[in-house]
Amino acid sequence: MMKKYLFLVCFLGWAQCLSAQSMELAENVPLTLPSGISVVYNIRSSTQRDVGKKGEFSRHEVTVTVSNDGGCDWIRAFTGNERTTNASEFPIVRVDCVNATGFRMTSKGDDIEGQRFDAITVQRTTVNGKVQETRTPVHVGYALMRGQRIQKNYIFIVPLAEKPKVQVRPY
């Protein structure tokens, strides 16, 4: 019995580690995650920059696009136990540039969050014989609907003549 329990714990831990692994992204090649969300990045411009005494580096302006190409909406609804309702607490994916230096206050990585998702509550009241409806939006979580896209721009400074090595990790 103890061996079966130990095996189950090890297996679940192994499965959790696999789900949190980063995957390499290639430029202009979409990576589709098991949830149906695809991530792609493209380099908008590249230049060489001198970073003081540290030498010359390549500076890349990059756009990362996250889109829901799956068959259903991606929704993270609140469970009621949240300490905060900030979007930063409910990311879709984590994007990291492995070879970014972070010089000059540039990015090395970031979380890409879903957009605010509201449900509408309807309250009907009768005033002087007339029925009045009051519609109130209630913030219930974050979502990425089917076909919806989110784009974020980054600046990565990497060693001279290198391209950014971008990885993505789903949450």
FIKOLTOR-239187 format. One record per atom (N, C-alpha, C): chain; x, y, z; residue in one letter; atom name. Coordinates in steps of 0.05 Angstrom, whole numbers, plus 32768, in hexadecimal, padded with zeros to 4 digits. Example, Ala and Ser with C-alpha at 12.3 -4.5 7.8 and 13.67 -1.06 7.14 Angstrom:
  ch  east  north    up  aa  at
   A  8108   7F8E  809C   A   N
   A  80F6   7FA6  809C   A  CA
   A  8108   7FBE  809C   A   C
   A  8101   7FD3  808E   S   N
   A  8111   7FEB  808F   S  CA
   A  8102   8001  809D   S   C
This chain:
  ch  east  north    up  aa  at
   A  8010   7FE8  8000   M   N
   A  8000   8000  8000   M  CA
   A  8011   8019  8000   M   C
   A  8026   8019  8010   M   N
   A  8038   8030  8012   M  CA
   A  8047   8035  7FF8   M   C
   A  804E   801F  7FE9   K   N
   A  805B   8022  7FD0   K  CA
   A  8049   802F  7FBB   K   C
   A  802F   8027  7FBB   K   N
   A  801C   8033  7FA9   K  CA
   A  8019   8050  7FAE   K   C
   A  8017   8058  7FC8   Y   N
   A  8014   8074  7FCF   Y  CA
   A  802D   8084  7FC7   Y   C
   A  8045   8079  7FCC   L   N
   A  805D   8087  7FC4   L  CA
   A  805F   808A  7FA6   L   C
   A  8058   8075  7F97   F   N
   A  8057   8077  7F7A   F  CA
   A  8044   808C  7F70   F   C
   A  802C   808E  7F7C   L   N
   A  8019   80A2  7F74   L  CA
   A  8023   80BE  7F79   L   C
   A  802F   80C3  7F90   V   N
   A  803A   80DD  7F97   V  CA
   A  8050   80E4  7F83   V   C
   A  8062   80D2  7F7D   C   N
   A  8078   80D7  7F6A   C  CA
   A  806D   80DD  7F4F   C   C
   A  8059   80CD  7F46   F   N
   A  804E   80D1  7F2B   F  CA
   A  8040   80ED  7F29   F   C
   A  8031   80F5  7F3D   L   N
   A  8024   810F  7F3D   L  CA
   A  8038   8125  7F3D   L   C
   A  804D   8122  7F4C   G   N
   A  8063   8137  7F4D   G  CA
   A  8070   8139  7F32   G   C
   A  8075   8122  7F25   W   N
   A  8081   8122  7F0A   W  CA
   A  806F   812F  7EF6   W   C
   A  8055   8129  7EF7   A   N
   A  8042   8136  7EE4   A  CA
   A  8041   8154  7EE8   A   C
   A  8042   815D  7F01   Q   N
   A  8042   817A  7F07   Q  CA
   A  805B   8187  7EFC   Q   C
   A  8072   817A  7EFE   C   N
   A  808B   8186  7EF3   C  CA
   A  8089   8188  7ED5   C   C
   A  807E   8174  7EC8   L   N
   A  807C   8175  7EAB   L  CA
   A  806A   818C  7EA2   L   C
   A  8055   8191  7EB0   S   N
   A  8042   81A5  7EA8   S  CA
   A  804D   81C1  7EAB   S   C
   A  8062   81C4  7EBB   A   N
   A  806D   81DF  7EC0   A  CA
   A  8086   81E4  7EB0   A   C
   A  808E   81D2  7E9E   Q   N
   A  80A6   81D6  7E8F   Q  CA
   A  80A3   81EB  7E79   Q   C
   A  80B9   81F9  7E75   S   N
   A  80BA   820D  7E5F   S  CA
   A  80BF   81FF  7E45   S   C
   A  80B3   820B  7E30   M   N
   A  80B7   8201  7E15   M  CA
   A  80C3   8217  7E04   M   C
   A  80D6   820F  7DF3   E   N
   A  80E4   8221  7DE1   E  CA
   A  80D2   822B  7DCB   E   C
   A  80D3   8245  7DC5   L   N
   A  80C4   8251  7DAF   L  CA
   A  80D7   8258  7D99   L   C
   A  80CF   8253  7D80   A   N
   A  80DF   825C  7D69   A  CA
   A  80D1   8274  7D5D   A   C
   A  80E1   8286  7D51   E   N
   A  80D5   829F  7D47   E  CA
   A  80C1   8299  7D31   E   C
   A  80AA   82A5  7D32   N   N
   A  8094   82A3  7D1F   N  CA
   A  8089   8287  7D1C   N   C
   A  808E   8276  7D2F   V   N
   A  8083   825A  7D2F   V  CA
   A  8071   8257  7D47   V   C
   A  8056   8255  7D43   P   N
   A  8044   8253  7D5B   P  CA
   A  8048   8239  7D6A   P   C
   A  8047   823B  7D84   L   N
   A  8048   8224  7D95   L  CA
   A  802C   8221  7DA2   L   C
   A  801F   820B  7D9C   T   N
   A  8004   8206  7DA7   T  CA
   A  8006   81F6  7DC0   T   C
   A  7FFB   8200  7DD6   L   N
   A  7FFB   81F3  7DF0   L  CA
   A  7FE3   81DF  7DF1   L   C
   A  7FE4   81CC  7E03   P   N
   A  7FCE   81B8  7E04   P  CA
   A  7FB2   81C5  7E09   P   C
   A  7FB2   81DD  7E15   S   N
   A  7F99   81EB  7E1A   S  CA
   A  7F8D   81F8  7E02   S   C
   A  7F9B   81F7  7DEB   G   N
   A  7F91   8204  7DD2   G  CA
   A  7F9C   8220  7DCF   G   C
   A  7FAB   822A  7DE2   I   N
   A  7FB6   8245  7DE0   I  CA
   A  7FD1   8243  7DD1   I   C
   A  7FD4   8255  7DBD   S   N
   A  7FED   8255  7DAE   S  CA
   A  7FFD   826F  7DB4   S   C
   A  8017   826C  7DB4   V   N
   A  8029   8282  7DBA   V  CA
   A  803D   8284  7DA3   V   C
   A  8042   829C  7D9A   V   N
   A  8056   82A1  7D85   V  CA
   A  8063   82BC  7D8A   V   C
   A  807C   82BE  7D82   Y   N
   A  808A   82D8  7D84   Y  CA
   A  8097   82DE  7D69   Y   C
   A  8099   82F8  7D64   N   N
   A  80A8   8301  7D4D   N  CA
   A  80B9   8319  7D54   N   C
   A  80CF   831C  7D47   I   N
   A  80E2   8332  7D4C   I  CA
   A  80DA   8349  7D39   I   C
   A  80D2   8360  7D45   R   N
   A  80CA   8377  7D35   R  CA
   A  80E2   8386  7D2A   R   C
   A  80F7   8389  7D3B   S   N
   A  810F   8397  7D32   S  CA
   A  8127   838E  7D43   S   C
   A  813F   8390  7D36   S   N
   A  8157   8388  7D44   S  CA
   A  816C   839E  7D3F   S   C
   A  817B   83A5  7D54   T   N
   A  8190   83B9  7D51   T  CA
   A  81A7   83B0  7D64   T   C
   A  81BE   83BE  7D60   Q   N
   A  81D4   83B9  7D72   Q  CA
   A  81D6   83D1  7D84   Q   C
   A  81DB   83CD  7D9E   R   N
   A  81DD   83E2  7DB1   R  CA
   A  81F6   83DF  7DC2   R   C
   A  8202   83F6  7DC9   D   N
   A  8219   83F6  7DDB   D  CA
   A  820E   83F9  7DF7   D   C
   A  8215   83E7  7E09   V   N
   A  820C   83E8  7E25   V  CA
   A  8223   83F0  7E37   V   C
   A  822C   8409  7E34   G   N
   A  8241   8413  7E45   G  CA
   A  825B   8402  7E44   G   C
   A  8266   83FC  7E5A   K   N
   A  827F   83ED  7E5C   K  CA
   A  827C   83CF  7E56   K   C
   A  8263   83C7  7E54   K   N
   A  825D   83AA  7E51   K  CA
   A  8260   83A1  7E34   K   C
   A  8261   83B4  7E21   G   N
   A  8265   83AD  7E05   G  CA
   A  824B   83B0  7DF5   G   C
   A  824C   83A4  7DDD   E   N
   A  8235   83A6  7DCB   E  CA
   A  8224   838D  7DCE   E   C
   A  820A   8392  7DCA   F   N
   A  81F6   837D  7DCC   F  CA
   A  81E1   8381  7DB6   F   C
   A  81D2   836C  7DB1   S   N
   A  81BC   836D  7D9E   S  CA
   A  81A3   8374  7DAD   S   C
   A  8193   8387  7DA2   R   N
   A  817A   8390  7DAF   R  CA
   A  8164   8388  7D9C   R   C
   A  8151   8378  7DA6   H   N
   A  813A   836E  7D95   H  CA
   A  8120   8378  7DA1   H   C
   A  810F   8383  7D90   E   N
   A  80F4   838A  7D97   E  CA
   A  80E3   8372  7D8F   E   C
   A  80D5   8366  7DA2   V   N
   A  80C7   834D  7D9D   V  CA
   A  80A9   8350  7DA4   V   C
   A  8098   8345  7D94   T   N
   A  807C   8343  7D9A   T  CA
   A  8074   8326  7D9F   T   C
   A  8068   8321  7DB6   V   N
   A  805E   8307  7DBD   V  CA
   A  8040   8307  7DBB   V   C
   A  8035   82F4  7DAC   T   N
   A  8018   82F2  7DA9   T  CA
   A  800E   82D8  7DB5   T   C
   A  7FFA   82DA  7DC6   V   N
   A  7FED   82C3  7DD2   V  CA
   A  7FD0   82C3  7DC7   V   C
   A  7FC8   82AD  7DBB   S   N
   A  7FAD   82AC  7DB0   S  CA
   A  7FA0   8291  7DB8   S   C
   A  7F86   8292  7DBA   N   N
   A  7F76   827B  7DC1   N  CA
   A  7F6B   826F  7DA7   N   C
   A  7F79   825A  7D9D   D   N
   A  7F71   824D  7D84   D  CA
   A  7F62   8233  7D8A   D   C
   A  7F5D   822D  7DA3   G   N
   A  7F50   8215  7DAB   G  CA
   A  7F32   8216  7DA7   G   C
   A  7F25   8201  7DAF   G   N
   A  7F08   81FF  7DAB   G  CA
   A  7EF7   820B  7DC1   G   C
   A  7F04   8214  7DD7   C   N
   A  7EF4   8220  7DED   C  CA
   A  7F03   8238  7DF9   C   C
   A  7EF4   8247  7E08   D   N
   A  7EFF   825F  7E15   D  CA
   A  7F11   8257  7E2C   D   C
   A  7F26   8266  7E31   W   N
   A  7F38   8263  7E48   W  CA
   A  7F2F   8276  7E5D   W   C
   A  7F24   826C  7E73   I   N
   A  7F1A   827E  7E88   I  CA
   A  7F26   8275  7EA3   I   C
   A  7F30   8288  7EB2   R   N
   A  7F39   8284  7ECD   R  CA
   A  7F26   8293  7EDF   R   C
   A  7F13   8285  7EEA   A   N
   A  7EFF   8292  7EFC   A  CA
   A  7F0A   8292  7F19   A   C
   A  7F02   82A6  7F27   F   N
   A  7F09   82A8  7F43   F  CA
   A  7EFC   8291  7F53   F   C
   A  7F0A   8287  7F67   T   N
   A  7EFE   8272  7F77   T  CA
   A  7EF3   827C  7F91   T   C
   A  7EFA   8295  7F98   G   N
   A  7EF1   82A1  7FB1   G  CA
   A  7F06   82A2  7FC6   G   C
   A  7F1D   8295  7FC0   N   N
   A  7F33   8294  7FD3   N  CA
   A  7F4A   82A6  7FCC   N   C
   A  7F47   82B7  7FB7   E   N
   A  7F5C   82C8  7FAE   E  CA
   A  7F62   82DE  7FC1   E   C
   A  7F7C   82E5  7FC4   R   N
   A  7F83   82FB  7FD4   R  CA
   A  7F81   8315  7FC4   R   C
   A  7F83   8312  7FAA   T   N
   A  7F82   8329  7F98   T  CA
   A  7F74   8322  7F7E   T   C
   A  7F6B   8336  7F70   T   N
   A  7F5E   8330  7F56   T  CA
   A  7F6E   833E  7F40   T   C
   A  7F88   8342  7F44   N   N
   A  7F9A   834E  7F30   N  CA
   A  7F9E   833A  7F19   N   C
   A  7FA0   8345  7F01   A   N
   A  7FA5   8333  7EEA   A  CA
   A  7FBF   8325  7EEC   A   C
   A  7FD3   8330  7EFA   S   N
   A  7FED   8323  7EFC   S  CA
   A  7FEC   8309  7F0C   S   C
   A  7FD7   8305  7F1B   E   N
   A  7FD4   82EC  7F2A   E  CA
   A  7FC7   82D6  7F19   E   C
   A  7FBF   82DC  7F01   F   N
   A  7FB1   82C9  7EF0   F  CA
   A  7FBD   82C8  7ED4   F   C
   A  7FD7   82C2  7ED1   P   N
   A  7FE3   82C2  7EB6   P  CA
   A  7FDB   82AA  7EA5   P   C
   A  7FDE   82AD  7E8B   I   N
   A  7FD9   8297  7E79   I  CA
   A  7FF3   8288  7E74   I   C
   A  8008   8297  7E6D   V   N
   A  8022   828B  7E68   V  CA
   A  8038   829D  7E73   V   C
   A  804F   8292  7E77   R   N
   A  8068   82A1  7E7E   R  CA
   A  807B   82A0  7E67   R   C
   A  8084   82B7  7E5E   V   N
   A  8097   82B9  7E48   V  CA
   A  80B2   82C2  7E53   V   C
   A  80C7   82B3  7E4C   D   N
   A  80E2   82B9  7E56   D  CA
   A  80F5   82BA  7E3E   D   C
   A  8108   82CD  7E3E   C   N
   A  811E   82CD  7E2B   C  CA
   A  8136   82C4  7E3A   C   C
   A  813F   82AC  7E33   V   N
   A  8154   829E  7E42   V  CA
   A  816F   82AD  7E40   V   C
   A  8175   82B8  7E29   N   N
   A  818F   82C5  7E26   N  CA
   A  818E   82E4  7E29   N   C
   A  8178   82EF  7E33   A   N
   A  8175   830C  7E37   A  CA
   A  8187   8314  7E4E   A   C
   A  8193   832B  7E4C   T   N
   A  81A5   8335  7E61   T  CA
   A  8197   8346  7E75   T   C
   A  8181   8353  7E6D   G   N
   A  8173   8365  7E7F   G  CA
   A  8180   8380  7E82   G   C
   A  8195   8386  7E71   F   N
   A  81A2   83A0  7E72   F  CA
   A  818E   83B6  7E6B   F   C
   A  8193   83CE  7E75   R   N
   A  8184   83E6  7E6F   R  CA
   A  8166   83E2  7E76   R   C
   A  8160   83D4  7E8B   M   N
   A  8145   83D0  7E94   M  CA
   A  8133   83C3  7E7F   M   C
   A  813D   83B1  7E70   T   N
   A  812D   83A2  7E5C   T  CA
   A  8123   8388  7E68   T   C
   A  8112   837B  7E59   S   N
   A  8104   8363  7E62   S  CA
   A  8116   834A  7E61   S   C
   A  8111   8338  7E73   K   N
   A  811C   831D  7E72   K  CA
   A  8106   8309  7E70   K   C
   A  80EE   8311  7E79   G   N
   A  80D7   8300  7E78   G  CA
   A  80BF   830E  7E84   G   C
   A  80A7   8302  7E80   D   N
   A  808F   830F  7E8A   D  CA
   A  8078   82FA  7E89   D   C
   A  8064   82FF  7E99   D   N
   A  804B   82F0  7E97   D  CA
   A  8038   82FE  7E85   D   C
   A  8029   82EE  7E75   I   N
   A  8014   82F9  7E64   I  CA
   A  7FF9   82F1  7E70   I   C
   A  7FEA   8305  7E77   E   N
   A  7FD1   8301  7E85   E  CA
   A  7FB9   8301  7E73   E   C
   A  7FA3   82F5  7E7C   G   N
   A  7F8A   82F6  7E6D   G  CA
   A  7F7C   8311  7E72   G   C
   A  7F67   8316  7E64   Q   N
   A  7F59   832F  7E67   Q  CA
   A  7F42   832B  7E7B   Q   C
   A  7F3A   8341  7E87   R   N
   A  7F25   8340  7E9C   R  CA
   A  7F0C   8333  7E90   R   C
   A  7EFF   8322  7EA1   F   N
   A  7EE7   8314  7E99   F  CA
   A  7ED1   831C  7EAC   F   C
   A  7EBB   8327  7EA2   D   N
   A  7EA5   832F  7EB3   D  CA
   A  7E8C   831F  7EAC   D   C
   A  7E7C   831A  7EC1   A   N
   A  7E61   830F  7EBD   A  CA
   A  7E4E   8325  7EC3   A   C
   A  7E37   8325  7EB7   I   N
   A  7E23   8339  7EBB   I  CA
   A  7E0D   832E  7ECE   I   C
   A  7E08   833D  7EE3   T   N
   A  7DF2   8335  7EF5   T  CA
   A  7DDB   8348  7EEF   T   C
   A  7DC3   833D  7EEE   V   N
   A  7DAB   834C  7EE8   V  CA
   A  7D99   834C  7F01   V   C
   A  7D91   8364  7F0A   Q   N
   A  7D80   8366  7F21   Q  CA
   A  7D66   8374  7F18   Q   C
   A  7D4F   8368  7F1D   R   N
   A  7D36   8374  7F15   R  CA
   A  7D27   837E  7F2E   R   C
   A  7D1E   8397  7F2C   T   N
   A  7D0F   83A2  7F42   T  CA
   A  7CF6   83AF  7F36   T   C
   A  7CE1   83B0  7F46   T   N
   A  7CC8   83BD  7F3D   T  CA
   A  7CC5   83D7  7F4C   T   C
   A  7CC3   83ED  7F3C   V   N
   A  7CBF   8408  7F47   V  CA
   A  7CA7   8414  7F3A   V   C
   A  7C93   841B  7F4A   N   N
   A  7C7A   8427  7F40   N  CA
   A  7C6D   8416  7F2A   N   C
   A  7C6E   83FC  7F2D   G   N
   A  7C61   83EA  7F1A   G  CA
   A  7C72   83E4  7F01   G   C
   A  7C89   83F0  7EFF   K   N
   A  7C9B   83EB  7EE8   K  CA
   A  7CB3   83DA  7EF1   K   C
   A  7CB9   83C7  7EE0   V   N
   A  7CD0   83B6  7EE5   V  CA
   A  7CE9   83C3  7EDA   V   C
   A  7CFD   83C7  7EEC   Q   N
   A  7D17   83D2  7EE4   Q  CA
   A  7D2C   83BD  7EE6   Q   C
   A  7D3E   83BD  7ED2   E   N
   A  7D54   83AA  7ED2   E  CA
   A  7D6E   83BA  7ED7   E   C
   A  7D7E   83B0  7EE9   T   N
   A  7D99   83BB  7EEE   T  CA
   A  7DAD   83A6  7EE7   T   C
   A  7DBF   83AD  7ED4   R   N
   A  7DD4   839A  7ECC   R  CA
   A  7DEE   83A4  7ED8   R   C
   A  7DFC   8392  7EE6   T   N
   A  7E15   8399  7EF3   T  CA
   A  7E2B   8384  7EEB   T   C
   A  7E41   838E  7EE0   P   N
   A  7E57   837C  7EDA   P  CA
   A  7E65   8373  7EF4   P   C
   A  7E6B   835A  7EF6   V   N
   A  7E79   834F  7F0D   V  CA
   A  7E93   8341  7F03   V   C
   A  7EA9   834A  7F0E   H   N
   A  7EC3   833E  7F06   H  CA
   A  7EC6   8322  7F11   H   C
   A  7EC6   830E  7EFF   V   N
   A  7EC7   82F2  7F08   V  CA
   A  7EE1   82E4  7F02   V   C
   A  7EF3   82F1  7EF3   G   N
   A  7F0C   82E4  7EED   G  CA
   A  7F19   82F0  7ED4   G   C
   A  7F2A   82E0  7EC7   Y   N
   A  7F38   82E8  7EAF   Y  CA
   A  7F34   82D3  7E99   Y   C
   A  7F34   82DC  7E80   A   N
   A  7F2E   82CA  7E6A   A  CA
   A  7F3D   82D1  7E51   A   C
   A  7F3F   82BD  7E3F   L   N
   A  7F49   82C0  7E24   L  CA
   A  7F35   82B0  7E13   L   C
   A  7F23   82BF  7E05   M   N
   A  7F0E   82B2  7DF6   M  CA
   A  7F18   82A6  7DDC   M   C
   A  7F08   8294  7DD1   R   N
   A  7F0F   8287  7DB7   R  CA
   A  7F15   829D  7DA2   R   C
   A  7F2C   829A  7D95   G   N
   A  7F33   82AD  7D80   G  CA
   A  7F40   82C7  7D8A   G   C
   A  7F40   82CB  7DA3   Q   N
   A  7F4B   82E4  7DAF   Q  CA
   A  7F69   82E3  7DB0   Q   C
   A  7F76   82FA  7DAC   R   N
   A  7F93   82FC  7DAD   R  CA
   A  7F9C   8312  7DC0   R   C
   A  7FB2   830D  7DCD   I   N
   A  7FBF   8320  7DDE   I  CA
   A  7FDC   8323  7DD4   I   C
   A  7FE4   833C  7DD0   Q   N
   A  7FFF   8342  7DC7   Q  CA
   A  800D   8353  7DDB   Q   C
   A  8027   834C  7DE0   K   N
   A  8037   835C  7DF2   K  CA
   A  8052   8361  7DE4   K   C
   A  805D   8379  7DE8   N   N
   A  8077   8380  7DDC   N  CA
   A  808C   8380  7DF1   N   C
   A  80A4   8377  7DE9   Y   N
   A  80BA   8376  7DFC   Y  CA
   A  80D3   837F  7DED   Y   C
   A  80E7   8387  7DFD   I   N
   A  8102   838E  7DF2   I  CA
   A  8115   837B  7E01   I   C
   A  8123   836B  7DF1   F   N
   A  8137   8358  7DFC   F  CA
   A  8152   8361  7DF3   F   C
   A  8165   8363  7E06   I   N
   A  8181   8368  7DFF   I  CA
   A  8190   834E  7E04   I   C
   A  819C   8344  7DEE   V   N
   A  81AA   832A  7DEF   V  CA
   A  81C7   832E  7DE6   V   C
   A  81D8   831A  7DEA   P   N
   A  81F4   831D  7DE1   P  CA
   A  81F5   8323  7DC3   P   C
   A  8209   8330  7DBA   L   N
   A  820C   833A  7D9F   L  CA
   A  8209   8323  7D8B   L   C
   A  81F9   8328  7D76   A   N
   A  81F4   8316  7D5F   A  CA
   A  81E3   82FE  7D67   A   C
   A  81D8   82FD  7D7E   E   N
   A  81C6   82E7  7D86   E  CA
   A  81A9   82F0  7D83   E   C
   A  8198   82DC  7D7E   K   N
   A  817B   82E1  7D7E   K  CA
   A  8170   82D9  7D99   K   C
   A  8159   82E4  7DA1   P   N
   A  814D   82DC  7DBA   P  CA
   A  8146   82BF  7DBB   P   C
   A  814C   82B2  7DD1   K   N
   A  8143   8296  7DD5   K  CA
   A  812B   8297  7DE8   K   C
   A  8114   8295  7DDD   V   N
   A  80FB   8299  7DEC   V  CA
   A  80EF   827E  7DF5   V   C
   A  80E7   827D  7E0E   Q   N
   A  80D9   8265  7E18   Q  CA
   A  80BE   826E  7E23   Q   C
   A  80AB   825B  7E23   V   N
   A  8090   8261  7E2E   V  CA
   A  8089   824B  7E41   V   C
   A  807C   8252  7E57   R   N
   A  8073   823F  7E6B   R  CA
   A  8055   8244  7E71   R   C
   A  8044   8231  7E6C   P   N
   A  8027   8235  7E72   P  CA
   A  8022   8233  7E90   P   C
   A  800D   8241  7E98   Y   N
   A  8005   8240  7EB5   Y  CA
   A  7FED   822D  7EB7   Y   C
